[in-house]
């Protein structure tokens, strides 16, 4: 049917045949190359001729391949074997909280009464779904000590958007439109992107080079300079350097002193869930990543779910909808001065079911243990690797520890090489080159669901890599990985000569 | 607690290795008074699988799923069948529990799936390129509006032609307000209009004349954005290939209703706009050994690189839903996709015939796909309530005596008969 972008593979050639599959390793080709005319993977009833009621012409060719059910199942089973996943092994992606995804959550989300209901059904027929949302709102507000919660945001970035919109609306209602949002340089990229989407200018607070926390003096300078032009600070706490912001209460007081709000990015909530209530450290609004802290699966990139919890002062301004209880009835409602809708219908309901299942399974006692174990494991890794890797910021860490490649770089081995060596040794690497405040950053988040044997194996592997580099045997890492389905990619080519569909792939010689 | 991995003994050993006596020493950075000494009050303690499952099952049983009675709701969320193979495959750990494919050497499974997803979307819509998904059809439309204004730089108006989904309109308003974009109507198109938006089919189910929309857009050098709430329609209707951006909702294939989320936003456009696309994109390349490979690409548009200059703040998308869609679309294939679309249309035609024969009911559409609007002689909200009392979930009742009826392959002849008989009695 077509040629590959790789000149030496003619996919149809039967001459010069060389077997591509080795043992359990299968080279799985795109299904667009496997079409067999006349095949179909579903059986539908015969349709007698009838008069179409469409304006215009009937669709001619779509361009989908023709396959049977076994073709499709075989394809995706083979594709799956080219993926690494949490269930396979250690996945210490910092600030991503790759914890175990309980299968009970999958089961309950598939109950027909949750999966097969329509968002516009009469509310008397969806009382169970609304009760679930109401319960989840309660869990989130009780856990955080904040007044109310809104479940509408589709993912973390939309939670940020919801939070900043809420703040903006509250300020506008006071006739106090402001222009600026303060964001530390260690923040996740979604923070400045969200602030910009909401029309704000961003002023960057530098991090303290020694502590990895917000530079408090620089923060105060920015506040003095921009004062009541500042709408909010977006602070991730614990931050992406793995540190709890020790001046957080002072920061909150100063921010509140100028009539601005404290937005907390909750990406790292796993370190403090059940252990510290964000309201107690001055947070006005915070988003959650249900796909991080509350174990809904990452699914290779989504779906997420990013509810927010807000203070009493802000509760009337959040996006729609929220669920309220009147007597014994649950109702979909709009907050009094809502900023409107940010997502179709009521949010990522299926993720809410999973998250509540997780929360109930842990309970208040279990959630506290989650935070403590996550922090304990990260500090254990930090302790064991401290002698082998440079630790840019002193002291203990929270639920993730930050190292960099300063020692290994002297021998020409970088964070990228270390990450790829981990891939070769059967693990997913940590988050690399983030946060940007530390050159060659390696951010390691083991989570509470990895046992000590797994963590020890990671530590030993990291020490082995460091020792090899130290003994001048680290050059091999430049060519790693070598035992994976694919090796390092030509990413420049991908960006320069963009091929985004099979049709574009076919145009290549 | 069954998901926690450390034993008591291990915790003690680890504390010893770290050199602390109490876990709270690790929280030394936090204000002391903020650290809870006890577990949070007003929340229950942990529960076993049996208790949690039983509680949630009871909650789910308080709802009336589409399967339990004749069901005619649509308007952006459609009750379609999902083949068993889809749900089985997306629960494989390797798809379910992987992260975004940032390490391509060990993520080719996800990446090849996204690449094929992008290809299917591009072919269905008649566009040259597509991204790896957005949250849903509503946010897809909002992102398209923002993108059009980026492309047309100084123009800050977006015109809506005809009626778009009301839910989409609300989301669009929130986003365009933020960007100080003015939403206008068909009569207000002028040289400040960056793009025209049209729904295909429209809110009431009518099949829009896209050529006329293209002409209007061209008159003022505006982009043409097509919003689609039912992707299955593209198996029967001509692809909107004259558009600049086609975006919409793909949950009908493989994803399901899920009370409105997770759904699956898709986003496709002409290749010349590729660097303005929001969200993740997968591209083909070669690895060190020269083998065909796939990576996330054009990252310089995205928030993790470009921060406040990014094309969108989106990070997580609807990854697993896109996998589900791709599996279902491949199962259907060329033949099945078209037949399923035809079946939906045939059943919708059948219901429209049945209803139009009932005295007092008027079918308003000249054309439609699987959804059409009827006019009733009495308050439709009342009628809808009465139907519900008779165990029928009607179409969406609007304020002006209109009701939008949706039909899918799951609507049986018997369902239609029951609806018709009851409507006759009520009217």
Interface residues (C-beta under 8 A of the other chain):
Chain A: X4 X5 X6 X8 X9 X28 X30 X31 X32 X35 X38 X39 X40 X41 X42 X44 X45 X47 X50 X51 X52 X53 X54 X55 X56 X57 X58 X59 X60 X61 X62 X63 X64 X65 X66 X67 X69 X71 X72 X73 X75 X76 X77 X79 X80 X81 X82 X83 X84 X85 X86 X87 X88 X91 X93 X96 X98 X99 X100 X101 X102 X104 X106 X107 X108 X110 X111 X112 X113 X114 X115 X116 X117 X118 X119 X120 X121 X122 X124 X125 X126 X127 X128 X129 X131 X132 X139 X142 X143 X154 X155 X156 X157 X158 X160 X161 X165 X188 X189 X190 X192 X193 X194 X195 X196 X197 X198 X199 X202 X213 X238 X243 X244 X245 X246 X248 X249 X272 X274 X275 X276 X277 X280 X281 X291 X295 X297 X298 X299 X300 X301 X302 X303 X304 X319 X339 X340 X341 X342 X343 X344 X345 X346 X347 X348 X349 X350 X351 X353 X356 X357 X360 X361 X362 X363 X364 X365 X366 X367 X368 X369 X370 X372 X373 X375 X376 X377 X379 X380 X383 X384 X395 X396 X398 X419 X420 X423 X428 X429 X434 X448 X449 X450 X451 X452 X454 X479 X481 X484 X485 X486 X487 X488 X489 X490 X491 X493 X494 X495 X498 X499 X500 X501 X502 X503 X504 X505
Chain B: X1 X2 X3 X4 X5 X6 X7 X10 X11 X13 X14 X15 X17 X18 X19 X23 X25 X26 X27 X28 X29 X30 X31 X33 X34 X35 X36 X39 X40 X41 X42 X43 X44 X45 X46 X47 X48 X49 X51 X52 X53 X55 X56 X57 X58 X59 X60 X61 X62 X63 X64 X65 X66 X67 X71 X73 X75 X76 X77 X79 X83 X85 X87 X88 X89 X90 X91 X92 X93 X94 X95 X96 X97 X98 X99 X100 X101 X103 X104 X105 X106 X107 X108 X109 X110 X112 X113 X114 X115 X116 X118 X119 X120 X122 X123 X124 X128 X129 X130 X132 X133 X135 X136 X137 X138 X139 X167 X168 X170 X171 X173 X174 X175 X177 X178 X179 X180 X206 X207 X209 X234 X235 X236 X237 X238 X239 X249 X256 X257 X258 X259 X260 X261 X262 X263 X271 X274 X280 X281 X282 X283 X284 X285 X286 X287 X288 X289 X290 X291 X292 X293 X295 X297 X298 X299 X300 X302 X303 X304 X305 X306 X307 X308 X309 X310 X312 X313 X314 X315 X316 X317 X318 X319 X320 X321 X323 X327 X329 X330 X331 X332 X333 X334 X335 X336 X337 X338 X339 X340 X341 X342 X343 X345 X346 X348 X349 X352 X365 X366 X367 X368 X369 X384 X385 X388 X393 X396 X409
